[in-house]
Amino acid sequence: MSDVLIIGGGFAGVWTAASAVRTQREAGAADSALRVTLVDAGDDLVIRPRLYEAGPEAMRVALDRVLGPIGVRRVAATVTAIDTDARRVSAIARDGAELHLPYDRLVLAAGSRVLTPPIEGAQHLFDVDTMPAAAALESHLGRLADLPAGAERFTAVVVGGGFTGIELATELPDRLRKAAGGDLQDDVRVVLVERAGSVGPELGPGPRPEILAALEHAGVEVRLNVELRSVDQERAVLSDGTVIPSRTVVWTAGMRASALTRQISGSHDELGRLAVDQHMRVTGVDGVYAAGDTAAAVAEGGHVVMQSCQHAVPQGKLAGTNVAADLLGLPLVPFAPNPYVTCLDLGSYGAVLTLGWDRAVAQTGAAAKQLKQSINTEWIYPPVDDAAAILTLADHRTTWPTDAVASGS
């Protein structure tokens, strides 16, 4: 029996596991040919792209409902070390027991994390990077009405005008108005802070008019060319000396691949991601693959993939296909993701859909919002309790409905 070991229970890890099982069964190999194991500290696949929304505690799927029906072994433990020479992963189980998990092929799909800034008062920052963090913000917003009155009570500062920051900033006014109640609606204030000279600098000029219109529609103030210098429980101080009274400062700027990537000797990019070849194999490290936010894979046109669910899912499916094929003596499949699209939620204003790496606007307003809601509430969720449905969707050739939009059909 050969061991496929997957680190990470996010989108990339789950689909790696499912695709490995699918490939084994398609090849007609015996169930005993491969043992697929996924190790993660949590019990759930967190629907991370939705954590900017209200009610984040419900945005998860039990891993056992996806992995169990297809025969994937799940180990609930925190990985502490990766030994690529011995082909062994060390982990600590919940009861404190030390585990040593062997592998013949390893897939690192441990995801990414937001970088906490080294500023005074950083412990007072909120974020929406993880389920506990998003839940903490949700709980905090629910308690604001019980705090002493003041300009800071219903004022929120969102730091980082990228994808997450824009989605959160356009969502927060309605959440704050709900927290404030009928008599305090005028006290709600949201400020978006971006160090660059434009909102959404990495999104390019294409969708920017829609983004700016959405921010204006939501009443969000935009501060450009400034950084957050310090924060406490009642204020945020910017690099230009501006003091913003605020009980709620949310950090969304800067992501980095899991620290576990540093235990693998391959080449790393500026985000800490491992360089991989067209088959998702880590360059120069035998028997190790990477997928999702830990992998700097090259997509169409030579572009390096984004750290996003849109790229994590196909990378996971391909990594699973190829680790199984590798062990079963089958041809490997090259990474050929579907055309890149971006669908950005803009709160009550709607959404904006762009196509390609130059982000040409394809849909706006209510039509784009309906598409975004379909993505968030349907397409990114795996089937549960249904082995046939899970394995059907695990096919690396499976496309999303957005591909019809991208192709113009």
Secondary structure as UniProt FT lines:
FT   STRAND          2..7
FT   HELIX           11..26
FT   TURN            27..28
FT   TURN            31..33
FT   STRAND          34..40
FT   STRAND          44..46
FT   HELIX           48..50
FT   TURN            51..52
FT   HELIX           56..58
FT   STRAND          60..62
FT   HELIX           63..67
FT   HELIX           68..70
FT   STRAND          73..83
FT   TURN            84..87
FT   STRAND          88..93
FT   TURN            94..95
FT   STRAND          98..102
FT   STRAND          105..108
FT   STRAND          112..114
FT   HELIX           122..124
FT   HELIX           131..143
FT   HELIX           144..146
FT   TURN            151..154
FT   STRAND          155..159
FT   HELIX           163..180
FT   HELIX           182..187
FT   STRAND          189..194
FT   HELIX           201..203
FT   TURN            206..207
FT   HELIX           208..218
FT   STRAND          221..224
FT   STRAND          228..231
FT   STRAND          235..238
FT   TURN            239..240
FT   STRAND          243..245
FT   STRAND          248..251
FT   STRAND          255..257
FT   HELIX           259..263
FT   TURN            270..271
FT   STRAND          274..276
FT   TURN            278..279
FT   STRAND          281..282
FT   TURN            283..284
FT   TURN            286..287
FT   STRAND          288..290
FT   HELIX           292..294
FT   STRAND          295..296
FT   HELIX           300..302
FT   HELIX           309..328
FT   STRAND          341..345
FT   HELIX           347..349
FT   STRAND          351..355
FT   TURN            356..359
FT   STRAND          360..364
FT   HELIX           365..374
FT   HELIX           375..379
FT   HELIX           387..393
FT   TURN            396..397
FT   HELIX           402..407
//
